[in-house]
Amino acid sequence: MAQQELKRDLANRHVQLIAIGGTIGTGLFLGSGKAIQLAGPSIIFAYLTVGIAVFFIMRALGELLLSKVGYQSFTDIAQDYLGPRIAFVTGWTYWFCWIMIAMADIIAVGVYVQYWFDIPQWVPAIICLIILLGFNLLTVKLFGELEFWFALIKVITILLLIGVGIILLVIGFKTDAGTVTIRNLWEHGGIFPNGISGFLLSFQMVLFAFVGVELVGVSAAETANPRKNIPSAINKIPLRILFFYIGSIIVLLCINPWTELNAEESPFVKTFSLIGIPIAAGIINFVVLTSAASACNSGMFSTSRILYNLSRSEQAPSNLAKLNKNHVPGNALFISTLVVSVGALLSKLIPSQAFGIVSTISAICFIWVWGVIIVCHLKYKKTCPQLHAESTFKAPFTPFVNYVVLTLFAMILIIMLFANETRSALLLTPLWFILIFMMYSYRTKRKEK
């Protein structure tokens, strides 16, 4: 039996950095360029809005996870409060979400490598995927260590960027684009240069930038002390992410007027090039490359554990629950990696559109997953008042804030419907849900026979 259980080898520092590593990645380092082009400096308020919503989602998830010892992920929670059908759809949708994220990150790896080498995007994407597969097949503790150092590189880089930006602001440093000044936030068309419409259209990419923060819930099964580590991670991570996102975006826009940024390249690399330190731009490109690899690493970890849990609950083929000698779900990992490799194919077929397509689909599916967490918490509070009363980690301002978050999600979906770049992906995504509901019905009928 011991062979069939995941090992609880992740320490508190691993859990903290896994969630940061999974979230601070391509959405910030590459996707923020597109979001800034849409919203201008008002992007700061978009990040703040979504960041606060994510914090309340995490608090709801934390209370639910700690309400029952046997919970290993929020699919178990959905099973209890919304039934097996929704649990089945949510589990597979979450797997699909992370597949999309890993695809986006693999595509980004190819984009970043092209900074140095004129080679097709898909080549470095495949190489990176093979290396990460090798690491993930080893112990979960090695994964935790790898992700810890990957994430630490990102954190240090952003802190350095903020520190350098403050120094440049104080001395009034001059670049090719003008003087580094806080006035850049409003002197190029105002805070809302593209109006409210531009601000609203940025929410899809901003939401994509935050996906992955709930990874702390997936790692619960391999956390040494969940009752201590999960509350600690949930309370600290969203606030840290808000600091990293908003702090770095403000600094970027003070150094680099938003009109100078290109949606197709990393604003971080562009900013350091503008400062006049070419080698620094190369170093930053290396950092964002490791960042994309880190987020993809988190994606491979997450998707394999989701398939493992689905298999254990008889919602996926039984051989996906098989663990290798290192207590890692090797079969689930191989299947997920194979599907992620489609991202490399997309970067070969449609290199300029691939990132936008997979990031949009990922954001839409994450709205479902986060929405399920919020609805489960509403049901939990209504049907289990005693558990809520005894909870040592109560989600604040419920149920009011739950309805506010659900309203925000509905607004973002409506915005996607009216935006030309996201409409097609929004209209295609329901096909996934139709497929999964049909899979559930087929599976149920087979069991009844």
N, C-alpha and C positions, 0 to 999 in steps of 0.2 A: 504493500500500500504506500509505503514511503516514496517509492519510485514514482507514484502517480500524483504526488502533491508538489505544488510549486514551493520553492524554498523562500523563507522570509529573510532574505539576505540584504534587503535595502535599508540602509540607515537613514536617519532624519535628513542628513545633508544630501543624500541621494534623492530622496523624495522632493525636497525643496528645489534642487537644481534640475530634476527631470521635468517638472512642470514648467519651470522657467525656460529650460532648453527647448521644450516642445512648443512653446508659445512665441518666444522672442526668436524669430527666424526670418524666413522669406517674406512673411507678411509685413514686417518692419523694414528689413534691409532692401527689398526689391519692390514689394507692393505699395509701400508708402509713397513712392515716386508717382504712381498713377493716382493715388488718393489725393496727393497734394495738387496735382494738375487739375483735378475736378473741383476741389474745395478751396484751394489757396490756404491762407493762415487759419481759416475757420476749421480746418482739419483737427486742430487742437481740441475743439469742443466736441467733435465727433468721437475722438479717442476717449475723451473724458466720459461721455455719455455711455458708450458701449462698455468701457472699463468698469464703471459703477454697476451696470446691469450684470456683468460677469461676476462681480464680487458677490452679489446677492444670490446668483445661481450657485456659486460655490458654497455659500453658507447653507443653502437649502440641501445641497448634495452632502455636505459634511454631517448635518444633523441626521439625514436619512441613513448614511453609511454606518454611523455609530449607534443607531437605534436598535440594531440587531447584529449579534456577533457573526452570524453566518454570511453576511453580505460580502461579496467579493467585487462587485461592480454594480453600476446602476441598472444593468439588465435584470439582476436579481430583484432590485427594488421595483422595477416596472412589472415584473412577474407578480409580486405581492399586491400591488395597488391598482394596476390597470389590466391584469390578466395575461395569459400566455401569448395571445395574438400580438398585443402591443409590445410585449417583451421580445418576441421573435423579431418583429419588424425593427425595433429600436436597436437590438443587438447587431443585426446585419447592417442596418443603416450606419451605425457607429463604425463598424468595420469599413464600410464603403467610404465614410467621411475621411478616415485616416489613410485609406488607399489614395484618395484624391489629394490629400495633403502631401503624402510621400511622393506622389507623382509630380506635384508642383515643385517640391524641393529638388527632386532629381532633375527636372527641367532647368531649375535655377542653377544647379551645379554646372550644367553645360554652358549656360549664359556666362557665368563668372569665369570659367576656364578660358573662354574666348577672349577675355581681357589680355591674356598672355599669348595664347596659341590660336592660330587660325585653323581650327579643326571643327568638324561637324558637332553640334550640341550633343547628339546621342552617344558619342564615343565616351567622353568622360562620365556621362550619366550611368552607363552600363558598368564601367570600371568601379565607380563609387558604390553601386548597388552590390556588386560581388564582394567587395571589401567589407561592407557593413553586414552582409549576410554571414560572413565568416566570424565576425565579432559576436553577433547575436546568437550564434549556435553554441557559444561558450557559456559560462555561468552568468546568472543574472547579476551577480556582484560585479563582474567585469563590465557588463552593460552599464550598471550604475556608475562605476568609476569613469568609464569612457564619457558618459553623458555629463557627469560632474565637471570634467575638465573642458569638454566642449562648451558647456554653458558658461563656465567661469571665464573663458576667453571672450565670450560675447558680453558678459557683464562688465569685465574690465575695460573692453573697448568702448562701450557706451559711456562708462564713467569718465574715461580719458577724453572722449569727444566732448562731453559736457564741461569737463575741466578746461580743455583747450578753448572751447567756445567762450567761456566766461573770461578767460585771459584776453582773447581777441576783442571781446566786447569792451573790456576795461581800457585797453590801449588804443581802441579805435583803429584796428588793423585794416589796411586797404587791400582789396583784391581786384581782379579784372572786372568784377561785377559791381564794384563800389566799396564803400566803407562798411565794415561789420558793425551793425547797430540794431538795436531793438526796434527802431523805426521801420525796418524792413517788414515788420509784421503788418503794418497798415499803410505804408507809403506806395504800394504797387497795386492800387485798386481797392484798398480797404481790407478789413478783416474778412468780408464776404465778397471777394472780387467777382465771383460767378453767380452771385445771388444765393438765395435760399435753395434753389434747385441744384446748384453745384454742390452745396453743403450736403443735401440729402442724398445725392447720387454717390457720394463718397462712402456711405455707410456700409455698402457691400464689402469693399476692400478693407475697411476698418474692422468689420466683424471678422473677416478672414484672418486678420492679424492677431486676433485673440484666441482663435480656435486652438485647442490643445491644453488649455489651462486645467480642464477637468481630468487630465491624465493622472492626477493625484488619486482619483477614484479608481482608475484601472490598476494602479500600482499598489492598491490597498492590500491585495492578497499576498504581496511579497514584501510588505513592510514589517519590520521587526516589532514595532510597538504602535499599532494603528491608533489607539485611543489617545496617545500623546502626539505622534508625528502628524497625523492627518489634520487635527485642529490647528497645529502650529503652521503647517504648510498653507492651509486655506486662509488663515488670517494674514499671513505675511505676503504670499505670492501676488495676489491681485494688486495690492498697494505698491509692491515693488515694480510690477509690470507697468502700472500707471506712471510711476516715476520715470522708468526707463523710456517709455514711449513718449510721454508728454515732454519730459526734459530734453530728450534727444531731438524731437521734432522742433521744439522752440529754438534750440541752438542751431539746427540746420537752417531754419528760415531766417535767423538773424545773420548768419554768415552768408547765406546764399538766397537771394530773393526768389520767391516761389516761381516767378516767371522764367528763371534760368534753369529750372529742373526739367529733366526729360522723363516721361513716363516709362520709357523702355530701359532705363538703366538705374543702378542703385544711387540714390541721392547721397549716400554716405561716401561712396567712391568719388562722385562728382565734387562734393564739398572739399575733400582733401586735395583733389587736383586743383581746385580753384584757389586754395590757400597758397599754392606754389611749392608744394613738397611732393614731387612725383613719387618718391620712394614710399611716402606715407600712404599715398593712394593705392600703391601696390600691396602694402601691408593690410590696409583696410579691405581690399578685394579678397585677400587670403582669409581674413576674418569672416567676411560674409560667405565665403565658400565653405569654411568649416561650420558656419552657422546653418547653412542649407543642409550639409551632411548631418549635422546634429539633429535637426528637425526631422529629417528622413529616418535617422536612427530611432528617434522616438516613435515615429510612425510604424516602423517595422516591429518594434517592441509591442506597441499598442495593438496592432492588427493581429499579431500572433496570439496575444493573451485573450483577445475578444473571441477568436475562433476556438481557442482552448475552452473558454467558459461556455460558448454556445454548444460545443461538443459534449461537455460535461452535463449540460442540461438537456441533452438529446435534441438540440435544435440544429445540429450540424453532424456530418459523418463522424462516427465514433473514433476513427483512427486519428482525427485531429486533436484528440485529447492525450495522445501518446507522448510521453516525455522521453528525451534522450538521457544518457547517463549523467548529464550535467543539470538535470531537472528543468530543461528548456523544452517547450513544445515545438520540436523540430519540424514535424510535418506541417503544422499550421504556419510556421515561419517560411517554409519553402513555398507554400501556396500563395501567401501574401506577397512574397518577393516576386514571384512569377507575374502576378497581376500588376504590381507596381511598375514592372519593366515596360508595361504598355505606355507609361509616361515617356520613356525614352523613344518609343515608336512615334508618339505624338510630336515630340520635339524634332523628329526627322521629317514627318509629313507636313506639319503646320507649325514651324518654329516660332513665328510671330504671334500666333493666337493660342498656343497650347496653354500657357500659364493662365491667361484670362479665363479660359473655359473651365479648367479644373478648379481654380480658386472660387469661381462662382458656384459651381455644383457643390463644392465642399461647404461653402457658407450656407447654402440652402439646406443641406442635410444636417448641418450642425444646429440650425434653428429648430429642426424637428427634435434632435437629441436633447438640447437644452430645454426646449418646451416640455418634453416628457418629464424631465427632472422637476421642473416647476409644478406641473400638474400633479405629479406623484407627491410632492410636498404638500400641496393643497389637500389631497385625499388623505394623506397621513395625519395631518393636523385635525381633519374633520372626523376620521374614523378611529384614530388612536390618541385621544386627548391625554390619556394617562402617560403614554410614552413621551409625548411632547412635554408634559408637565415635569417629568423626571429627567428630561434631557439636560446634560451639562453643557451642550453646545447648540443652543437654540438659534435659529435663523431670525434676524431682527426684522421688525416692521411687517411681519406677515399677518394676514394674507394680502394686505394692500399692495405691497411691493411686488408680489407674485403677479398680480393682474397688470401692474405697470410694465413689467418686463415682457409679458405676453403681448401687450399692446404695442410695445416697441418692435417686437419681432414681426407682428402683422404689418406694421408700417414699413419695415425694411423690405418685406416681400412685395408689397404694393409698389414701392419705389423701383424694385428690380423689374417689375412688369412693364413699367413705363420707360425704362432705360434701354436704349438700343443694344448696348453691349452685353446686357445680362438677360434680356427677354427670352432669347432662344434657349439658354441654359435653364432658365426657370420653367419654361414650358416643356422641356425635355425631361427634367428631373422627376416629375410624377410617374414616368414610365418605370423608374426604379421601384417606387412604392407599389405600383400595380404588380410588378414582377414578384416582389417579396410577399405581398398578400396572397398571390396565387401559389407561391411556394408553400406558404403556411397551410393553405386550404388543401393542397395536394398531399402534404405530409400528414395532416389530420385524417384525411380519408384513408390513407394507407394504413394508419394505426388502427382505424376502426374495423378494417377487414380481417 
